[in-house]
Amino acid sequence: MPLSRQFSTETPEETQFWLETILHSLDIGNVAWPWEQASRWARMVGTEFKLQVVREQEAGIPVSEYMKIPHNM
């Protein structure tokens, strides 16, 4: 099978699959970065989670337990 067909994005489902795969790879790959970059990325993700919790609470949306990060982290 030609390489171009193996990585098709002809359908919305295929496009979504590849976007999720790339994003997940970048997310879990941060531990391979130098410490300064990896720790900065981890802090940014934690900050994003905290802000999402605040926005969900303000909107009256139930917050998932795994999103509730202690404030001292």
Number of C-alpha atoms within 10 A of each C-alpha: 5 6 7 8 9 8 11 11 15 9 9 8 10 13 14 11 12 14 13 12 12 10 11 11 11 11 13 9 11 16 14 9 11 9 11 8 13 15 14 12 16 14 13 12 13 18 15 13 16 17 13 15 20 15 13 14 12 9 9 9 11 9 14 9 8 7 14 14 13 8 8 4 7
